[in-house]
Amino acid sequence: MIRNVAVFCASANGLHPAYRTTAEQLGRALAARNIGVIYGGANVGLMQAVAEAALSAQGKVIGVIPEVLVDLEVAHHGITELHITSTMHARKALIGERADAFLALPGGFGTFEELFEVLTWHTLKLHAKPILLLNTNGFYDKLLSFLDDCVTEGMLKPKNRELLLVADTVEDALKKLKLDD
Ligand code: AMP
């Protein structure tokens, strides 16, 4: 049963307005289903968009942020729970423990790192939670085609490639995570 979804996403807003509007739509959709959002705890970019939208729909938002980023004043202090960890590693461990599913929106290095870590942990059987990529505006098309090339080149097992669920819309994402009603 999914009670909390970890959302990995950009500290930037990106060029196309769809990135932010989809993040907001996701935040509202999770709140409407009484599902908590666990995220990087920041008040910037798409992270802020998801958190604000969930909060304004009376949703639960749990932020997990390392001390170093609190010092840089990017922490969101208006969320339901803000956990401050001593390191980035402790932060990711806590997000991993609290989440029942992982969802990545468009982002940069931070988002990729988080997504690939949970995928790797799944292949190593360290967890068995669903992982979904929300491919807003085809942002990840080239990455997905590269992953297919990795299978062709014998670097990635087809069964591991299939661990990454992909959705083009919030509605499709909810369906694939079996959260649609
Ligand atoms: P990026 O995709 O490189 O913008 O990084 C975003 C992801 O990395 C988020 O899911 C966060 O967990 C983490 N992250 C990166 N930058 C920040 C920041 N300024 N504040 C909090 N978390 C961040």
Backbone and ligand atoms as CSV (ligand in chain L), in Angstrom:
chain,resi,resn,atom,element,x,y,z
A,1,MET,N,N,0.838,-1.205,0.000
A,1,MET,CA,C,0.000,0.000,0.000
A,1,MET,C,C,0.877,1.261,0.000
A,2,ILE,N,N,0.558,2.184,-0.901
A,2,ILE,CA,C,1.386,3.397,-1.016
A,2,ILE,C,C,0.777,4.530,-0.175
A,3,ARG,N,N,1.519,4.924,0.861
A,3,ARG,CA,C,1.080,6.046,1.706
A,3,ARG,C,C,1.901,7.301,1.446
A,4,ASN,N,N,3.161,7.098,1.082
A,4,ASN,CA,C,4.061,8.224,0.821
A,4,ASN,C,C,4.841,7.967,-0.461
A,5,VAL,N,N,4.902,8.984,-1.310
A,5,VAL,CA,C,5.669,8.876,-2.555
A,5,VAL,C,C,6.837,9.848,-2.496
A,6,ALA,N,N,8.040,9.338,-2.753
A,6,ALA,CA,C,9.194,10.240,-2.846
A,6,ALA,C,C,9.194,10.851,-4.237
A,7,VAL,N,N,9.274,12.166,-4.294
A,7,VAL,CA,C,9.312,12.858,-5.586
A,7,VAL,C,C,10.697,13.467,-5.755
A,8,PHE,N,N,11.406,13.006,-6.782
A,8,PHE,CA,C,12.711,13.565,-7.124
A,8,PHE,C,C,12.483,14.553,-8.266
A,9,CYS,N,N,12.964,15.769,-8.124
A,9,CYS,CA,C,12.751,16.733,-9.212
A,9,CYS,C,C,13.701,17.910,-9.096
A,10,ALA,N,N,13.663,18.750,-10.107
A,10,ALA,CA,C,14.657,19.819,-10.274
A,10,ALA,C,C,14.601,20.906,-9.203
A,11,SER,N,N,15.768,21.460,-8.940
A,11,SER,CA,C,15.853,22.661,-8.118
A,11,SER,C,C,15.629,23.891,-9.013
A,12,ALA,N,N,15.486,23.649,-10.324
A,12,ALA,CA,C,15.181,24.727,-11.288
A,12,ALA,C,C,13.741,24.563,-11.764
A,13,ASN,N,N,13.235,25.564,-12.480
A,13,ASN,CA,C,11.886,25.460,-13.034
A,13,ASN,C,C,11.882,24.916,-14.454
A,14,GLY,N,N,13.032,25.037,-15.144
A,14,GLY,CA,C,13.085,24.618,-16.545
A,14,GLY,C,C,12.452,25.674,-17.429
A,15,LEU,N,N,12.676,25.508,-18.713
A,15,LEU,CA,C,12.260,26.514,-19.693
A,15,LEU,C,C,10.756,26.473,-19.967
A,16,HIS,N,N,10.240,25.257,-20.185
A,16,HIS,CA,C,8.837,25.120,-20.592
A,16,HIS,C,C,7.916,25.186,-19.367
A,17,PRO,N,N,6.842,25.990,-19.445
A,17,PRO,CA,C,5.924,26.099,-18.293
A,17,PRO,C,C,5.306,24.762,-17.883
A,18,ALA,N,N,5.267,23.784,-18.811
A,18,ALA,CA,C,4.659,22.476,-18.498
A,18,ALA,C,C,5.395,21.772,-17.358
A,19,TYR,N,N,6.691,22.039,-17.194
A,19,TYR,CA,C,7.428,21.352,-16.129
A,19,TYR,C,C,6.842,21.736,-14.766
A,20,ARG,N,N,6.597,23.021,-14.612
A,20,ARG,CA,C,6.067,23.483,-13.321
A,20,ARG,C,C,4.588,23.112,-13.166
A,21,THR,N,N,3.830,23.269,-14.217
A,21,THR,CA,C,2.391,22.961,-14.076
A,21,THR,C,C,2.179,21.454,-13.813
A,22,THR,N,N,2.996,20.617,-14.414
A,22,THR,CA,C,2.859,19.173,-14.154
A,22,THR,C,C,3.259,18.851,-12.716
A,23,ALA,N,N,4.301,19.525,-12.228
A,23,ALA,CA,C,4.728,19.306,-10.838
A,23,ALA,C,C,3.595,19.712,-9.885
A,24,GLU,N,N,2.928,20.818,-10.206
A,24,GLU,CA,C,1.812,21.277,-9.361
A,24,GLU,C,C,0.638,20.289,-9.423
A,25,GLN,N,N,0.376,19.829,-10.626
A,25,GLN,CA,C,-0.724,18.861,-10.817
A,25,GLN,C,C,-0.443,17.585,-10.007
A,26,LEU,N,N,0.806,17.159,-10.028
A,26,LEU,CA,C,1.188,15.955,-9.269
A,26,LEU,C,C,0.978,16.181,-7.769
A,27,GLY,N,N,1.433,17.326,-7.272
A,27,GLY,CA,C,1.279,17.639,-5.845
A,27,GLY,C,C,-0.184,17.603,-5.422
A,28,ARG,N,N,-1.047,18.198,-6.245
A,28,ARG,CA,C,-2.486,18.223,-5.931
A,28,ARG,C,C,-3.084,16.822,-5.996
A,29,ALA,N,N,-2.683,16.060,-7.012
A,29,ALA,CA,C,-3.249,14.707,-7.195
A,29,ALA,C,C,-2.875,13.800,-6.021
A,30,LEU,N,N,-1.646,13.910,-5.541
A,30,LEU,CA,C,-1.238,13.066,-4.403
A,30,LEU,C,C,-1.986,13.492,-3.144
A,31,ALA,N,N,-2.101,14.802,-2.934
A,31,ALA,CA,C,-2.822,15.309,-1.756
A,31,ALA,C,C,-4.277,14.842,-1.781
A,32,ALA,N,N,-4.885,14.881,-2.953
A,32,ALA,CA,C,-6.295,14.495,-3.073
A,32,ALA,C,C,-6.505,13.027,-2.703
A,33,ARG,N,N,-5.455,12.222,-2.875
A,33,ARG,CA,C,-5.551,10.789,-2.523
A,33,ARG,C,C,-4.992,10.510,-1.140
A,34,ASN,N,N,-4.718,11.585,-0.405
A,34,ASN,CA,C,-4.195,11.434,0.956
A,34,ASN,C,C,-2.836,10.735,0.988
A,35,ILE,N,N,-2.070,10.969,-0.046
A,35,ILE,CA,C,-0.729,10.375,-0.124
A,35,ILE,C,C,0.302,11.467,0.163
A,36,GLY,N,N,1.203,11.175,1.096
A,36,GLY,CA,C,2.216,12.154,1.465
A,36,GLY,C,C,3.286,12.279,0.394
A,37,VAL,N,N,3.806,13.502,0.266
A,37,VAL,CA,C,4.927,13.764,-0.654
A,37,VAL,C,C,6.194,13.832,0.189
A,38,ILE,N,N,7.183,13.023,-0.160
A,38,ILE,CA,C,8.490,13.126,0.490
A,38,ILE,C,C,9.433,13.695,-0.560
A,39,TYR,N,N,10.177,14.716,-0.214
A,39,TYR,CA,C,11.024,15.315,-1.249
A,39,TYR,C,C,12.242,15.972,-0.606
A,40,GLY,N,N,13.029,16.647,-1.430
A,40,GLY,CA,C,14.297,17.225,-0.994
A,40,GLY,C,C,14.198,18.379,-0.013
A,41,GLY,N,N,12.994,18.823,0.324
A,41,GLY,CA,C,12.825,19.828,1.375
A,41,GLY,C,C,13.141,21.257,0.972
A,42,ALA,N,N,13.348,21.485,-0.320
A,42,ALA,CA,C,13.742,22.834,-0.743
A,42,ALA,C,C,12.539,23.677,-1.146
A,43,ASN,N,N,12.789,24.979,-1.177
A,43,ASN,CA,C,11.748,25.924,-1.549
A,43,ASN,C,C,12.111,26.585,-2.873
A,44,VAL,N,N,12.642,25.796,-3.785
A,44,VAL,CA,C,13.065,26.315,-5.093
A,44,VAL,C,C,12.628,25.358,-6.201
A,45,GLY,N,N,12.420,25.903,-7.389
A,45,GLY,CA,C,12.198,25.106,-8.595
A,45,GLY,C,C,10.989,24.184,-8.544
A,46,LEU,N,N,11.114,23.044,-9.211
A,46,LEU,CA,C,9.993,22.093,-9.263
A,46,LEU,C,C,9.710,21.499,-7.892
A,47,MET,N,N,10.748,21.438,-7.038
A,47,MET,CA,C,10.523,20.946,-5.665
A,47,MET,C,C,9.509,21.844,-4.960
A,48,GLN,N,N,9.694,23.136,-5.110
A,48,GLN,CA,C,8.759,24.087,-4.502
A,48,GLN,C,C,7.356,23.919,-5.106
A,49,ALA,N,N,7.296,23.723,-6.424
A,49,ALA,CA,C,6.001,23.600,-7.104
A,49,ALA,C,C,5.206,22.409,-6.561
A,50,VAL,N,N,5.853,21.261,-6.419
A,50,VAL,CA,C,5.158,20.062,-5.901
A,50,VAL,C,C,4.700,20.315,-4.465
A,51,ALA,N,N,5.614,20.825,-3.639
A,51,ALA,CA,C,5.323,21.015,-2.211
A,51,ALA,C,C,4.190,22.017,-2.005
A,52,GLU,N,N,4.281,23.160,-2.676
A,52,GLU,CA,C,3.255,24.197,-2.509
A,52,GLU,C,C,1.876,23.700,-2.947
A,53,ALA,N,N,1.854,22.994,-4.076
A,53,ALA,CA,C,0.560,22.519,-4.596
A,53,ALA,C,C,-0.051,21.494,-3.649
A,54,ALA,N,N,0.783,20.593,-3.121
A,54,ALA,CA,C,0.259,19.577,-2.194
A,54,ALA,C,C,-0.245,20.255,-0.920
A,55,LEU,N,N,0.518,21.219,-0.416
A,55,LEU,CA,C,0.112,21.914,0.824
A,55,LEU,C,C,-1.194,22.679,0.619
A,56,SER,N,N,-1.319,23.321,-0.542
A,56,SER,CA,C,-2.534,24.117,-0.736
A,56,SER,C,C,-3.744,23.221,-0.946
A,57,ALA,N,N,-3.521,21.938,-1.216
A,57,ALA,CA,C,-4.638,20.985,-1.299
A,57,ALA,C,C,-4.733,20.175,0.001
A,58,GLN,N,N,-4.186,20.727,1.094
A,58,GLN,CA,C,-4.227,20.097,2.428
A,58,GLN,C,C,-3.496,18.757,2.473
A,59,GLY,N,N,-2.490,18.606,1.640
A,59,GLY,CA,C,-1.721,17.360,1.642
A,59,GLY,C,C,-0.589,17.392,2.657
A,60,LYS,N,N,-0.004,16.188,2.870
A,60,LYS,CA,C,1.126,16.061,3.801
A,60,LYS,C,C,2.427,16.144,2.987
A,61,VAL,N,N,3.340,17.000,3.440
A,61,VAL,CA,C,4.610,17.163,2.715
A,61,VAL,C,C,5.771,17.002,3.689
A,62,ILE,N,N,6.598,16.013,3.410
A,62,ILE,CA,C,7.738,15.714,4.282
A,62,ILE,C,C,9.024,16.063,3.534
A,63,GLY,N,N,9.772,17.011,4.063
A,63,GLY,CA,C,11.029,17.398,3.417
A,63,GLY,C,C,12.207,16.813,4.176
A,64,VAL,N,N,13.203,16.358,3.452
A,64,VAL,CA,C,14.409,15.819,4.088
A,64,VAL,C,C,15.598,16.521,3.442
A,65,ILE,N,N,16.284,17.312,4.232
A,65,ILE,CA,C,17.318,18.178,3.662
A,65,ILE,C,C,18.586,18.108,4.512
A,66,PRO,N,N,19.743,18.102,3.901
A,66,PRO,CA,C,20.974,18.106,4.709
A,66,PRO,C,C,21.280,19.506,5.245
A,67,GLU,N,N,21.932,19.528,6.399
A,67,GLU,CA,C,22.300,20.785,7.061
A,67,GLU,C,C,22.903,21.809,6.113
A,68,VAL,N,N,23.783,21.335,5.254
A,68,VAL,CA,C,24.512,22.239,4.370
A,68,VAL,C,C,23.567,23.061,3.491
A,69,LEU,N,N,22.428,22.456,3.088
A,69,LEU,CA,C,21.479,23.194,2.247
A,69,LEU,C,C,20.573,24.101,3.082
A,70,VAL,N,N,20.359,23.735,4.353
A,70,VAL,CA,C,19.586,24.622,5.235
A,70,VAL,C,C,20.388,25.906,5.402
A,71,ASP,N,N,21.712,25.742,5.551
A,71,ASP,CA,C,22.581,26.905,5.719
A,71,ASP,C,C,22.549,27.811,4.493
A,72,LEU,N,N,22.311,27.208,3.342
A,72,LEU,CA,C,22.233,28.019,2.112
A,72,LEU,C,C,20.849,28.656,1.951
A,73,GLU,N,N,20.001,28.415,2.963
A,73,GLU,CA,C,18.665,29.014,3.018
A,73,GLU,C,C,17.744,28.586,1.889
A,74,VAL,N,N,17.843,27.335,1.488
A,74,VAL,CA,C,16.900,26.871,0.470
A,74,VAL,C,C,15.798,26.006,1.077
A,75,ALA,N,N,15.876,25.745,2.398
A,75,ALA,CA,C,14.879,24.863,3.027
A,75,ALA,C,C,13.499,25.510,3.042
A,76,HIS,N,N,12.487,24.659,2.908
A,76,HIS,CA,C,11.096,25.123,2.967
A,76,HIS,C,C,10.619,24.918,4.407
A,77,HIS,N,N,10.365,26.009,5.128
A,77,HIS,CA,C,10.005,25.880,6.539
A,77,HIS,C,C,8.494,25.798,6.770
A,78,GLY,N,N,7.717,25.831,5.673
A,78,GLY,CA,C,6.255,25.814,5.853
A,78,GLY,C,C,5.628,24.450,5.623
A,79,ILE,N,N,6.434,23.396,5.528
A,79,ILE,CA,C,5.876,22.083,5.205
A,79,ILE,C,C,5.478,21.303,6.467
A,80,THR,N,N,4.837,20.164,6.275
A,80,THR,CA,C,4.297,19.395,7.401
A,80,THR,C,C,5.411,18.899,8.322
A,81,GLU,N,N,6.449,18.312,7.746
A,81,GLU,CA,C,7.608,17.836,8.530
A,81,GLU,C,C,8.870,18.226,7.787
A,82,LEU,N,N,9.837,18.799,8.491
A,82,LEU,CA,C,11.136,19.075,7.858
A,82,LEU,C,C,12.197,18.333,8.660
A,83,HIS,N,N,12.857,17.374,8.014
A,83,HIS,CA,C,13.919,16.622,8.685
A,83,HIS,C,C,15.255,17.143,8.193
A,84,ILE,N,N,16.104,17.501,9.129
A,84,ILE,CA,C,17.426,18.005,8.754
A,84,ILE,C,C,18.452,16.926,9.084
A,85,THR,N,N,19.182,16.480,8.076
A,85,THR,CA,C,20.156,15.400,8.288
A,85,THR,C,C,21.577,15.984,8.246
A,86,SER,N,N,22.512,15.212,8.817
A,86,SER,CA,C,23.889,15.732,8.847
A,86,SER,C,C,24.586,15.588,7.493
A,87,THR,N,N,24.177,14.603,6.698
A,87,THR,CA,C,24.841,14.403,5.397
A,87,THR,C,C,23.813,14.144,4.291
A,88,MET,N,N,24.283,14.236,3.057
A,88,MET,CA,C,23.454,13.908,1.889
A,88,MET,C,C,23.081,12.415,1.917
A,89,HIS,N,N,24.044,11.588,2.363
A,89,HIS,CA,C,23.769,10.150,2.388
A,89,HIS,C,C,22.664,9.811,3.388
A,90,ALA,N,N,22.715,10.462,4.555
A,90,ALA,CA,C,21.680,10.216,5.568
A,90,ALA,C,C,20.330,10.675,5.033
A,91,ARG,N,N,20.353,11.763,4.303
A,91,ARG,CA,C,19.118,12.273,3.723
A,91,ARG,C,C,18.491,11.244,2.781
A,92,LYS,N,N,19.298,10.705,1.885
A,92,LYS,CA,C,18.747,9.760,0.913
A,92,LYS,C,C,18.274,8.470,1.580
A,93,ALA,N,N,18.990,8.065,2.618
A,93,ALA,CA,C,18.578,6.854,3.340
A,93,ALA,C,C,17.198,7.081,3.963
A,94,LEU,N,N,17.000,8.243,4.566
A,94,LEU,CA,C,15.710,8.535,5.212
A,94,LEU,C,C,14.581,8.613,4.179
A,95,ILE,N,N,14.853,9.267,3.056
A,95,ILE,CA,C,13.838,9.334,1.991
A,95,ILE,C,C,13.499,7.915,1.531
A,96,GLY,N,N,14.521,7.098,1.351
A,96,GLY,CA,C,14.325,5.713,0.902
A,96,GLY,C,C,13.498,4.895,1.869
A,97,GLU,N,N,13.724,5.126,3.174
A,97,GLU,CA,C,12.969,4.368,4.192
A,97,GLU,C,C,11.507,4.791,4.257
A,98,ARG,N,N,11.275,6.107,4.205
A,98,ARG,CA,C,9.911,6.610,4.391
A,98,ARG,C,C,9.009,6.413,3.174
A,99,ALA,N,N,9.613,6.347,1.976
A,99,ALA,CA,C,8.802,6.279,0.753
A,99,ALA,C,C,8.338,4.855,0.444
A,100,ASP,N,N,7.126,4.762,-0.118
A,100,ASP,CA,C,6.596,3.470,-0.567
A,100,ASP,C,C,6.718,3.343,-2.084
A,101,ALA,N,N,7.031,4.455,-2.754
A,101,ALA,CA,C,7.223,4.464,-4.207
A,101,ALA,C,C,8.085,5.683,-4.538
A,102,PHE,N,N,8.740,5.640,-5.692
A,102,PHE,CA,C,9.616,6.741,-6.110
A,102,PHE,C,C,9.151,7.268,-7.456
A,103,LEU,N,N,9.114,8.577,-7.586
A,103,LEU,CA,C,8.672,9.178,-8.840
A,103,LEU,C,C,9.632,10.317,-9.187
A,104,ALA,N,N,10.148,10.291,-10.403
A,104,ALA,CA,C,11.046,11.377,-10.831
A,104,ALA,C,C,10.366,12.235,-11.890
A,105,LEU,N,N,10.458,13.532,-11.687
A,105,LEU,CA,C,10.015,14.524,-12.671
A,105,LEU,C,C,11.283,15.002,-13.394
A,106,PRO,N,N,11.155,15.871,-14.381
A,106,PRO,CA,C,12.367,16.425,-14.987
A,106,PRO,C,C,13.299,17.069,-13.956
A,107,GLY,N,N,14.577,16.977,-14.220
A,107,GLY,CA,C,15.565,17.545,-13.301
A,107,GLY,C,C,16.950,17.455,-13.896
A,108,GLY,N,N,17.936,17.711,-13.071
A,108,GLY,CA,C,19.337,17.671,-13.496
A,108,GLY,C,C,20.084,16.581,-12.734
A,109,PHE,N,N,21.366,16.804,-12.471
A,109,PHE,CA,C,22.219,15.781,-11.845
A,109,PHE,C,C,21.603,15.207,-10.562
A,110,GLY,N,N,21.085,16.096,-9.694
A,110,GLY,CA,C,20.545,15.638,-8.402
A,110,GLY,C,C,19.415,14.643,-8.608
A,111,THR,N,N,18.535,14.965,-9.544
A,111,THR,CA,C,17.391,14.094,-9.837
A,111,THR,C,C,17.856,12.774,-10.441
A,112,PHE,N,N,18.815,12.860,-11.374
A,112,PHE,CA,C,19.304,11.629,-12.027
A,112,PHE,C,C,19.938,10.710,-10.983
A,113,GLU,N,N,20.732,11.323,-10.121
A,113,GLU,CA,C,21.454,10.544,-9.110
A,113,GLU,C,C,20.466,9.796,-8.204
A,114,GLU,N,N,19.425,10.508,-7.791
A,114,GLU,CA,C,18.426,9.904,-6.901
A,114,GLU,C,C,17.666,8.782,-7.623
A,115,LEU,N,N,17.300,9.057,-8.871
A,115,LEU,CA,C,16.563,8.057,-9.643
A,115,LEU,C,C,17.413,6.799,-9.852
A,116,PHE,N,N,18.657,6.999,-10.283
A,116,PHE,CA,C,19.495,5.830,-10.579
A,116,PHE,C,C,19.895,5.078,-9.313
A,117,GLU,N,N,19.966,5.773,-8.212
A,117,GLU,CA,C,20.280,5.070,-6.969
A,117,GLU,C,C,19.139,4.111,-6.596
A,118,VAL,N,N,17.895,4.599,-6.647
A,118,VAL,CA,C,16.800,3.689,-6.258
A,118,VAL,C,C,16.625,2.563,-7.269
A,119,LEU,N,N,16.936,2.843,-8.543
A,119,LEU,CA,C,16.893,1.765,-9.548
A,119,LEU,C,C,17.961,0.718,-9.236
A,120,THR,N,N,19.167,1.191,-8.931
A,120,THR,CA,C,20.265,0.263,-8.623
A,120,THR,C,C,19.933,-0.579,-7.398
A,121,TRP,N,N,19.422,0.080,-6.355
A,121,TRP,CA,C,19.072,-0.648,-5.130
A,121,TRP,C,C,17.999,-1.703,-5.404
A,122,HIS,N,N,17.080,-1.375,-6.324
A,122,HIS,CA,C,16.049,-2.356,-6.676
A,122,HIS,C,C,16.687,-3.561,-7.366
A,123,THR,N,N,17.614,-3.319,-8.306
A,123,THR,CA,C,18.250,-4.449,-9.013
A,123,THR,C,C,19.037,-5.316,-8.031
A,124,LEU,N,N,19.533,-4.698,-6.948
A,124,LEU,CA,C,20.305,-5.450,-5.942
A,124,LEU,C,C,19.403,-6.053,-4.866
A,125,LYS,N,N,18.098,-5.914,-5.084
A,125,LYS,CA,C,17.077,-6.447,-4.162
A,125,LYS,C,C,17.151,-5.827,-2.763
A,126,LEU,N,N,17.584,-4.574,-2.708
A,126,LEU,CA,C,17.601,-3.876,-1.412
A,126,LEU,C,C,16.237,-3.268,-1.104
A,127,HIS,N,N,15.396,-3.171,-2.117
A,127,HIS,CA,C,13.995,-2.812,-1.906
A,127,HIS,C,C,13.210,-3.332,-3.103
A,128,ALA,N,N,11.881,-3.274,-2.992
A,128,ALA,CA,C,11.049,-3.757,-4.108
A,128,ALA,C,C,9.932,-2.754,-4.381
A,129,LYS,N,N,10.259,-1.460,-4.208
A,129,LYS,CA,C,9.232,-0.422,-4.359
A,129,LYS,C,C,9.170,0.054,-5.815
A,130,PRO,N,N,7.970,0.435,-6.282
A,130,PRO,CA,C,7.866,0.893,-7.668
A,130,PRO,C,C,8.612,2.216,-7.919
A,131,ILE,N,N,9.130,2.347,-9.145
A,131,ILE,CA,C,9.906,3.536,-9.535
A,131,ILE,C,C,9.350,4.030,-10.869
A,132,LEU,N,N,8.947,5.266,-10.908
A,132,LEU,CA,C,8.315,5.787,-12.125
A,132,LEU,C,C,8.948,7.099,-12.579
A,133,LEU,N,N,9.104,7.200,-13.882
A,133,LEU,CA,C,9.616,8.429,-14.492
A,133,LEU,C,C,8.446,9.147,-15.141
A,134,LEU,N,N,8.193,10.363,-14.718
A,134,LEU,CA,C,7.120,11.154,-15.341
A,134,LEU,C,C,7.768,12.021,-16.415
A,135,ASN,N,N,7.554,11.604,-17.651
A,135,ASN,CA,C,8.283,12.137,-18.806
A,135,ASN,C,C,7.575,13.361,-19.395
A,136,THR,N,N,7.432,14.412,-18.595
A,136,THR,CA,C,6.746,15.633,-19.031
A,136,THR,C,C,7.357,16.161,-20.322
A,137,ASN,N,N,6.499,16.382,-21.309
A,137,ASN,CA,C,6.971,17.010,-22.552
A,137,ASN,C,C,8.080,16.226,-23.260
A,138,GLY,N,N,8.170,14.948,-23.028
A,138,GLY,CA,C,9.222,14.134,-23.652
A,138,GLY,C,C,10.618,14.464,-23.162
A,139,PHE,N,N,10.709,15.110,-21.984
A,139,PHE,CA,C,12.016,15.545,-21.452
A,139,PHE,C,C,13.034,14.402,-21.415
A,140,TYR,N,N,12.554,13.183,-21.087
A,140,TYR,CA,C,13.483,12.060,-20.907
A,140,TYR,C,C,13.565,11.127,-22.119
A,141,ASP,N,N,13.011,11.531,-23.272
A,141,ASP,CA,C,13.004,10.621,-24.435
A,141,ASP,C,C,14.407,10.100,-24.773
A,142,LYS,N,N,15.381,11.003,-24.753
A,142,LYS,CA,C,16.742,10.581,-25.151
A,142,LYS,C,C,17.347,9.639,-24.108
A,143,LEU,N,N,17.026,9.888,-22.847
A,143,LEU,CA,C,17.529,8.994,-21.792
A,143,LEU,C,C,16.907,7.601,-21.963
A,144,LEU,N,N,15.611,7.571,-22.241
A,144,LEU,CA,C,14.929,6.277,-22.393
A,144,LEU,C,C,15.480,5.522,-23.599
A,145,SER,N,N,15.776,6.260,-24.660
A,145,SER,CA,C,16.316,5.554,-25.821
A,145,SER,C,C,17.753,5.105,-25.544
A,146,PHE,N,N,18.489,5.857,-24.740
A,146,PHE,CA,C,19.837,5.415,-24.338
A,146,PHE,C,C,19.753,4.136,-23.489
A,147,LEU,N,N,18.756,4.070,-22.613
A,147,LEU,CA,C,18.605,2.854,-21.796
A,147,LEU,C,C,18.305,1.640,-22.687
A,148,ASP,N,N,17.532,1.865,-23.760
A,148,ASP,CA,C,17.277,0.770,-24.709
A,148,ASP,C,C,18.588,0.355,-25.381
A,149,ASP,N,N,19.425,1.348,-25.725
A,149,ASP,CA,C,20.742,1.035,-26.323
A,149,ASP,C,C,21.594,0.231,-25.343
A,150,CYS,N,N,21.477,0.556,-24.065
A,150,CYS,CA,C,22.256,-0.175,-23.043
A,150,CYS,C,C,21.864,-1.653,-23.030
A,151,VAL,N,N,20.574,-1.926,-23.257
A,151,VAL,CA,C,20.112,-3.324,-23.317
A,151,VAL,C,C,20.699,-3.976,-24.566
A,152,THR,N,N,20.574,-3.291,-25.710
A,152,THR,CA,C,21.110,-3.829,-26.975
A,152,THR,C,C,22.603,-4.126,-26.856
A,153,GLU,N,N,23.315,-3.263,-26.162
A,153,GLU,CA,C,24.767,-3.426,-26.015
A,153,GLU,C,C,25.145,-4.439,-24.930
A,154,GLY,N,N,24.152,-5.029,-24.301
A,154,GLY,CA,C,24.431,-6.062,-23.303
A,154,GLY,C,C,24.944,-5.525,-21.973
A,155,MET,N,N,24.663,-4.236,-21.693
A,155,MET,CA,C,25.123,-3.641,-20.434
A,155,MET,C,C,24.024,-3.614,-19.376
A,156,LEU,N,N,22.798,-3.740,-19.837
A,156,LEU,CA,C,21.652,-3.634,-18.929
A,156,LEU,C,C,20.724,-4.808,-19.219
A,157,LYS,N,N,20.351,-5.529,-18.167
A,157,LYS,CA,C,19.456,-6.674,-18.374
A,157,LYS,C,C,18.056,-6.162,-18.709
A,158,PRO,N,N,17.375,-6.794,-19.691
A,158,PRO,CA,C,16.018,-6.348,-20.022
A,158,PRO,C,C,15.116,-6.293,-18.796
A,159,LYS,N,N,15.243,-7.272,-17.891
A,159,LYS,CA,C,14.340,-7.259,-16.715
A,159,LYS,C,C,14.645,-6.056,-15.803
A,160,ASN,N,N,15.869,-5.592,-15.798
A,160,ASN,CA,C,16.188,-4.398,-15.002
A,160,ASN,C,C,15.721,-3.125,-15.707
A,161,ARG,N,N,15.825,-3.123,-17.028
A,161,ARG,CA,C,15.316,-1.964,-17.805
A,161,ARG,C,C,13.821,-1.781,-17.510
A,162,GLU,N,N,13.125,-2.914,-17.373
A,162,GLU,CA,C,11.669,-2.858,-17.153
A,162,GLU,C,C,11.276,-2.357,-15.766
A,163,LEU,N,N,12.258,-2.279,-14.871
A,163,LEU,CA,C,11.938,-1.759,-13.528
A,163,LEU,C,C,11.492,-0.298,-13.574
A,164,LEU,N,N,11.945,0.399,-14.608
A,164,LEU,CA,C,11.599,1.821,-14.699
A,164,LEU,C,C,10.264,1.991,-15.415
A,165,LEU,N,N,9.228,2.303,-14.637
A,165,LEU,CA,C,7.921,2.587,-15.226
A,165,LEU,C,C,7.972,3.991,-15.809
A,166,VAL,N,N,7.256,4.201,-16.919
A,166,VAL,CA,C,7.287,5.516,-17.558
A,166,VAL,C,C,5.863,5.986,-17.808
A,167,ALA,N,N,5.593,7.258,-17.500
A,167,ALA,CA,C,4.278,7.837,-17.776
A,167,ALA,C,C,4.475,9.201,-18.418
A,168,ASP,N,N,3.524,9.568,-19.294
A,168,ASP,CA,C,3.618,10.883,-19.955
A,168,ASP,C,C,2.808,11.943,-19.234
A,169,THR,N,N,1.844,11.513,-18.446
A,169,THR,CA,C,0.985,12.478,-17.751
A,169,THR,C,C,0.821,12.048,-16.288
A,170,VAL,N,N,0.322,12.977,-15.475
A,170,VAL,CA,C,0.080,12.670,-14.063
A,170,VAL,C,C,-0.958,11.548,-13.954
A,171,GLU,N,N,-1.990,11.645,-14.779
A,171,GLU,CA,C,-3.055,10.625,-14.770
A,171,GLU,C,C,-2.478,9.227,-15.048
A,172,ASP,N,N,-1.638,9.152,-16.059
A,172,ASP,CA,C,-0.994,7.899,-16.439
A,172,ASP,C,C,-0.065,7.406,-15.313
A,173,ALA,N,N,0.620,8.347,-14.668
A,173,ALA,CA,C,1.522,7.991,-13.563
A,173,ALA,C,C,0.728,7.357,-12.422
A,174,LEU,N,N,-0.417,7.949,-12.097
A,174,LEU,CA,C,-1.244,7.425,-10.999
A,174,LEU,C,C,-1.752,6.028,-11.345
A,175,LYS,N,N,-2.109,5.861,-12.611
A,175,LYS,CA,C,-2.603,4.549,-13.061
A,175,LYS,C,C,-1.490,3.511,-12.923
A,176,LYS,N,N,-0.292,3.864,-13.378
A,176,LYS,CA,C,0.815,2.886,-13.345
A,176,LYS,C,C,1.262,2.571,-11.923
A,177,LEU,N,N,1.035,3.513,-11.006
A,177,LEU,CA,C,1.373,3.243,-9.594
A,177,LEU,C,C,0.163,2.664,-8.855
A,178,LYS,N,N,-0.895,2.398,-9.617
A,178,LYS,CA,C,-2.159,1.853,-9.073
A,178,LYS,C,C,-2.752,2.778,-8.004
A,179,LEU,N,N,-2.659,4.082,-8.271
A,179,LEU,CA,C,-3.212,5.068,-7.349
A,179,LEU,C,C,-4.427,5.773,-7.934
A,180,ASP,N,N,-4.873,5.294,-9.115
A,180,ASP,CA,C,-6.039,5.941,-9.711
A,180,ASP,C,C,-7.299,5.431,-9.015
A,181,ASP,N,N,-8.338,6.270,-9.078
A,181,ASP,CA,C,-9.549,5.817,-8.397
A,181,ASP,C,C,-10.716,5.693,-9.344
L,1,AMP,P1,P,18.732,18.809,-9.612
L,1,AMP,O1,O,17.922,17.852,-10.423
L,1,AMP,O2,O,20.204,18.742,-9.930
L,1,AMP,O3,O,18.203,20.216,-9.639
L,1,AMP,O4,O,18.638,18.307,-8.108
L,1,AMP,C1,C,17.392,18.141,-7.520
L,1,AMP,C2,C,17.386,16.945,-6.619
L,1,AMP,O5,O,18.590,16.900,-5.859
L,1,AMP,C3,C,16.227,17.049,-5.630
L,1,AMP,O6,O,15.344,15.930,-5.725
L,1,AMP,C4,C,16.909,17.184,-4.276
L,1,AMP,O7,O,16.718,16.050,-3.470
L,1,AMP,C5,C,18.389,17.374,-4.543
L,1,AMP,N1,N,18.766,18.819,-4.525
L,1,AMP,C6,C,19.513,19.451,-5.442
L,1,AMP,N2,N,19.645,20.785,-5.170
L,1,AMP,C7,C,18.962,20.992,-4.034
L,1,AMP,C8,C,18.697,22.138,-3.227
L,1,AMP,N3,N,19.160,23.350,-3.534
L,1,AMP,N4,N,17.943,21.959,-2.112
L,1,AMP,C9,C,17.485,20.742,-1.774
L,1,AMP,N5,N,17.695,19.643,-2.490
L,1,AMP,C10,C,18.409,19.744,-3.602
